[in-house]
Amino acid sequence: VLYICTESTFPSRRLEDLLKHSPIARKYRITSDFIFVEHVSTV
C-alpha cells in the first residue's frame, strides 16, 4: 500500500502511465488499487 498526500493536483494519469509501463509494477502486480492519494488544500 502506498499513501500519497499532496497540496496540489496529483497527476493521476501520469501515475497510471508509469504503472502501465513499469517492469517492476508488472513483476509485482502493482496496480493503482493499492495507492491512496489525498489532496490537502491550504486555507
N, C-alpha and C positions, 0 to 999 in steps of 0.2 A: 504494500500500500504506500502511496506517495501523497503527501498533503502539500499543496501549494497555496500560499496566501500572497496576494498582490494588491497594491494600491491603484494600479492602472488596469486597463482592459487586458485580459490574458489572451495571447494568440492561440486559441484552441485549434484553429485549422492547421497552424504550424506544428503543434503537438501531434495531431493526427498524422500529418505527413512524416514526421520523424518516427513515429511508431510503425508506420506502414513500411518504411524503407530501412529500418534499423535491423541489422543482423542479430543484435543482442535481444531486441524485442521479439523477434521471431523465434530465436533459440529458446527463450524462457517464457514464451507465450504471454508477453506483457501486452495488455490492452488498456484502453482508457477507462475501462470499468473499475480499475483499481487505483485511479487517480482522482483526488478530490481537489477542486480549485475553488477558492473562496475570494471574492472581490471585497476588499475592505476600503471603503471610500473615507477620505478625511473630511472633517467638517470645517 
